[in-house]
């Protein structure tokens, strides 16, 4: 099923840059599994020119990473690579080991996904960059050191000297990724392969790294192959896009073509599945114009939008907010936090750590509250405390009418309370017992609570499987036999099994591909409407909260900095942090993203904290 | 860092008191009269026995005996054993021998264990890997005294490559055979630990990064994989030093090495409380210091571990 797709001849290369830096023809990758060749990439054709960003987009298992690692021969030994890869006219496939080594790091450099594990933990950042420099050029240690420092400066690290001396674990995630980029750029590569460079980072950090990569592209004129699953990142950076599915490039085109006029079914489906900040909510036809909202809230003047148009958009935004204010929730709160502080208890010599301070939060029956924040903001801590997994250090926390602030660990009161609270966890693979058939996982809460047993229990399990749209005969399967999305459905079914009044969902879709995430979110939304449970939805992804939540709480460094209805937060964000967070979410649309980028640049210039 | 070392050294005090008390009590509780046992079949007069008992404080209750022992210890007076020899002299004679033996065994098991483990890990699934794994399993399964006698017979007696016994004239060369036997079991564990650690680290992301930089495989292994892989191995080696010092009884008996093991064994047979406790105390000190050394090495190898409060 070789699928040759010729590149669109309409895409005129920039003048003077006719020669592609990288030319890939008929590239196929197979992995040997149980003595059979399993294809990971089939007959890929693409090319990248200097100063150009080609994004290879696809979901997990599409072969985007494997095919890119094949360019440099970085695949494990059970793989087979055929076809042709030409770097500036020189064939890379099939050359000897010494030749390919001379290319690696010098001509072609790679930026990996997780900078914590991709940098060696036992050497300083400086030592690792110096190693790269000295490997490819005959320079003295001092010259290499100067070069490394210049690179660290180039990637805009605040204190290059300090970063040079630091070990990877002493830097923050964003700083680590900058160091990784500095290392890849240290030998002036012609081609940069960036494998999911921002996936492991928080959105605001992601936005910074994307800015940096855009600046570097303009400065250095290398060709960039960007491998990602995130349409927002693509819209922000890519000039051309290749969409991959099951090892085949199904469509290529310029960024504008792919986003505005996708031809292939899969591309359309992929774009539709991407949660789009502003597009969620009960009335999907009315899209929140987050750019306009931010512009109004910060009094920014944007050159990329005509003033008249911006004013009109701001007015529409204000009107929609007023309309949304009208509806108010009623009833006895399901979850109520008053000035709550939560601590991780001290362990031996390690003192107690206060992760949340002064949190006030109310969830009414049937309400979905999105708790948003970046890593370390304390959002998960609140979620865990709400099910009694962490003690409340100060303030009062009422869950389903009961005050559990003083409840004893594993005491009767918490035990009672947990019957009314369900929890869905982030990683569906590790939150299900691998030795239990999923039917038993789903039924366990009911059995333990003594709600049902025997035939009745079996009937209830089947009903729950129906509710999460899994076939009944899956009940005897084990977790490893299910896909990620199916496992998360099981997680939801288990959380629902005691008919909870409150559901705590901790990043339930973060580990899933976008198309799967869209389906799981859809299911979750339907179940919530049908069963009417209240929900505390913890996530880092503003676009996901936007789809589901009635109210949004924004957390930063252990405090809830702003909360309000979805419309208040999206249409009229007051806190600078909320504004920065909203502005950092990349939009899966190159034009809108350009507006957003300008806005973000102004926000950061006004308040560079 | 200094604070950490001081804190660890302070921990020696309770450990030391606890172990000496325990050992002293066990020797005290041994059945039989050590003085009578000393004279064998020809019992001396009751007056002599009474005098000896008084000389060694054997008439006093347990707590008084233990207190006197501690008091003597802090005045650097370890006393004399039942044959009238100063215990300090005995220690000075036997410990260097056992230390030599243990260090030699440690070097053998460390060098060969890490080297074999590294090669096996890099060639996972190959012939070398498989045979080394089977052999190490055999070594672990066979008891030390069987291995000791077998090697003594084969290499020492039949092939004549080494002296079958060590005797009173102890040299580094004469200790090779006993050191091999002593380090054999730990060698097998070091090998397996290194192998597993290398395999794990070869799949780590930073190894891929190092390859993508353009480093040759040999450079990747020596600068990146090896140091990361040694972290768990070092811990094991440090802990095994204590075991080597104290666990040499069987090996020392087979090869007639005049070391700690032999002396300790004799002292236990004679219920010589002071000697037993003195030897065990030094062993405890060695053990604690070896572990401290391991912790410091650990921090040096892995910068993520820092001992600051």
Interface residues (C-beta under 8 A of the other chain):
Chain A: X72 X74 X97 X101 X102 X103 X104 X105 X106 X109 X110 X112 X114 X117 X118 X119 X120 X121 X122 X131 X132 X135 X136 X167 X169 X180 X183 X349
Chain B: X204 X205 X206 X208 X209 X210 X211 X212 X213 X214 X215 X216 X223 X224 X227 X228 X301 X302 X303 X304 X309
